[in-house]
Amino acid sequence: MTLTAPAARRLGFRMNAVGAVGAAIILFWIVVAIFAPLLSPYPVGKIVDFDYYGPMSAKFWLGTDYLGRDMLSRIMMGARYTVGISLAGVTFACFIGVTLGMIAAVVGGWFDAALSRFLDALNSIPSLMFGLVVVAAVGSSLTVLIVTLAVIYAPGSYRFARALAVNINAMDFVTVARARGEGIVYTIREEILPNIVGPVLADLGLRFVFIVLLLSGLSFLGLGVQPPEADWGALVRENIGGLSFGAPAVVFPSIAIASLTISVNMLIDNLPRRIRDRSE
């Protein structure tokens, strides 16, 4: 089933229902992350209920946490850290990896070999272990988290972009551009990048999911976002004592993480495809 609305056709793309649902959920969390201070019903750190691990009610839609704070407000504010840090990390990782991958594919030789071996060695380190060591040694802050996540996932982005760029670099139109005297910058910007941007965007979405899960894991272990701020992983950790009671305070942050990661995968698997012109 595909969306055939006139607006979609005017834009020249089509997306099936699964991809549209994934995109809608992602957009929902982005809006929540941006406007959380305006949307949250209570101040994020204020104790509003003397009943810890309170149930869902008309006053507290998602219950309260282990201190009696409103969980809906904390999940909304947590979206700012989970979505924001993950988006910043994956943007830096893919920018560095894709740029280096295209340069290595075009330059080749010793530069390509040396850079590939170095990033392969970096990529061989387990991501969670690397994150734990860096954050434990340097300390946890938003800057450290973003840089650490970018360093962890840049090598994988590099390998992916390089593999695509090597194939494009061997095409005839690139050979022609090189024969007429075009430089490396022109070849990368005009010939290679436009031909790999689609797969690179899909890879960016997949790495965003990995970063969300890694960030949540670090926060669950106490090395991610630090109190009084909290991302979704930290919300699960600080309310884990309510798991035996089936408290909403530990269930709903987990649902938030699952909804974001699954919806990104739904969108990636059903990316909009261009509708071919009938005259082609």
Number of C-alpha atoms within 10 A of each C-alpha: 7 11 14 12 9 9 10 13 13 9 10 14 16 20 20 16 15 17 21 20 16 23 21 14 17 20 13 12 19 17 15 21 21 16 14 21 16 10 15 18 16 18 14 23 15 12 17 16 17 12 15 18 26 23 16 15 10 7 10 19 15 23 24 30 27 21 18 19 26 29 29 23 23 27 25 27 25 27 25 23 19 25 24 18 23 25 20 17 28 30 19 18 28 28 17 18 25 27 17 22 27 30 21 23 23 22 11 13 10 10 12 18 11 13 16 19 11 11 18 15 11 18 18 10 12 10 18 14 10 17 24 18 12 15 17 13 9 9 12 19 13 14 12 16 24 22 16 19 27 23 24 24 24 27 27 21 24 26 20 18 27 25 13 22 24 18 11 21 20 12 12 10 13 18 14 11 15 15 10 8 9 13 11 13 12 13 20 19 11 12 18 22 19 10 13 16 14 12 14 18 14 18 18 20 20 18 23 25 22 18 26 26 18 19 29 26 21 22 23 20 13 18 22 27 25 14 11 7 14 24 29 31 28 27 25 23 18 19 20 19 15 19 14 8 10 13 23 22 33 27 17 19 27 16 11 17 20 15 15 24 20 15 21 23 19 18 25 20 14 19 20 15 11 12 13 9 7 5 4 4
